[in-house]
Amino acid sequence: MDQPRGERRPGHGSAARRAEHGAGTLTVTTRRTEDAAEIEIADTGTGIPEDVRPRIFEPFFTTKPVGQGTGLGLDISWRIVVDKHHGDLAVTSRPGDTRFVVRLPLTAPRAGGGD
C-alpha cells in the first residue's frame, strides 16, 4: 500500500527548459511504500523517443552533439541505485509526460546476499 510522503514541487529543471525553452515543468514527488522509498521525477517536455529508451542507461550513450555530453549520467545513476543500493530505476515516456522513478529499499540486504 502506497503512503504519499513529501511534497510535490513544480519547478523548471534543465531537461524541461531544454525541451520547452523554459515552458516545461519539472515535478519531484516522494513517497514511502511498505518496503521502499520512491522518488519520482517527471517533466512535461517532448519525451524520450521510443527507439532511444532502451539505451538511455548504457554508458557513453548520448543524444547530445559531440562535446556536449558524456553519456554517463544515467549509467552512473543506475550503478548507484541498482548495483550499490539494490534498488530500481525505471522510466516511462510519452510527449508531455516523462517520468523517472527511483526506488530504494528501506532495509539493507542480508549479509551474503550481494555487495
C-alpha positions in Angstrom: 0.0 0.0 0.0 1.5 3.3 -1.1 1.7 6.1 1.5 2.2 9.5 0.0 5.1 11.4 1.6 7.0 14.5 1.0 5.7 17.2 -1.2 5.1 17.9 -4.9 7.4 20.7 -6.0 6.9 22.0 -9.5 9.8 23.9 -11.0 11.8 24.5 -14.1 14.6 21.9 -14.4 17.3 21.9 -17.1 15.7 19.0 -19.0 12.3 20.8 -19.1 14.0 24.0 -20.1 15.9 22.4 -23.0 12.8 20.6 -24.2 10.3 23.5 -24.0 12.6 26.6 -23.9 11.6 27.5 -20.4 7.9 26.5 -20.6 8.3 22.9 -19.2 7.6 21.9 -15.6 9.7 19.5 -13.5 7.9 17.8 -10.7 9.5 15.8 -7.9 7.4 13.5 -5.8 8.4 11.3 -2.9 6.5 8.5 -1.2 7.1 5.6 1.1 5.8 2.1 0.2 5.7 -0.8 2.5 9.4 -1.7 1.8 10.9 1.2 -0.2 11.3 4.9 -0.6 10.3 6.1 -4.1 11.3 9.4 -5.8 9.6 10.3 -9.0 11.0 13.0 -11.3 8.5 14.0 -14.0 8.7 16.6 -16.7 6.4 18.0 -19.4 9.0 18.1 -22.2 9.0 16.4 -25.6 9.6 12.9 -24.2 12.2 10.3 -24.9 11.8 8.7 -28.3 10.8 5.0 -28.1 13.8 3.9 -30.1 16.2 5.7 -27.7 14.6 4.5 -24.4 16.2 1.0 -24.4 19.7 2.6 -24.5 19.5 5.5 -22.0 21.2 3.6 -19.2 24.1 2.4 -21.4 27.5 4.0 -20.6 28.5 6.7 -23.1 25.1 6.7 -24.9 24.0 10.3 -25.6 21.7 12.1 -28.0 23.6 15.4 -27.5 26.0 16.7 -30.1 29.7 15.8 -29.8 31.3 17.7 -26.9 28.1 18.5 -25.1 27.5 15.3 -23.1 29.5 12.3 -21.9 26.6 9.8 -21.8 27.5 8.8 -18.2 24.8 10.5 -16.1 22.1 7.8 -16.3 24.8 5.0 -16.3 26.2 6.4 -13.0 22.7 6.7 -11.6 22.0 3.1 -12.5 25.2 1.9 -10.8 24.4 3.8 -7.6 20.7 3.0 -7.3 20.6 -0.6 -8.7 24.1 -2.0 -8.2 25.1 -0.4 -4.9 21.7 0.1 -3.1 19.8 -2.9 -4.6 17.0 -0.5 -5.7 15.3 0.1 -9.1 15.4 2.9 -11.7 12.7 3.0 -14.3 11.5 5.4 -17.0 8.2 5.9 -18.8 7.9 8.5 -21.5 5.5 10.0 -24.0 5.3 13.6 -25.3 4.4 15.8 -22.4 4.9 13.2 -19.6 8.3 11.6 -18.9 8.8 10.0 -15.5 11.9 8.5 -13.8 11.1 6.5 -10.7 14.0 5.8 -8.3 13.1 3.0 -5.8 15.3 2.4 -2.8 14.8 -0.4 -0.3 14.2 0.7 3.3 16.3 -2.1 4.7 19.8 -3.3 3.7 20.2 -6.7 2.1 21.1 -9.6 4.3 24.8 -10.4 4.7 25.9 -12.8 2.0 23.2 -11.5 -0.3 25.3 -9.3 -2.5 27.8 -6.4 -2.3 
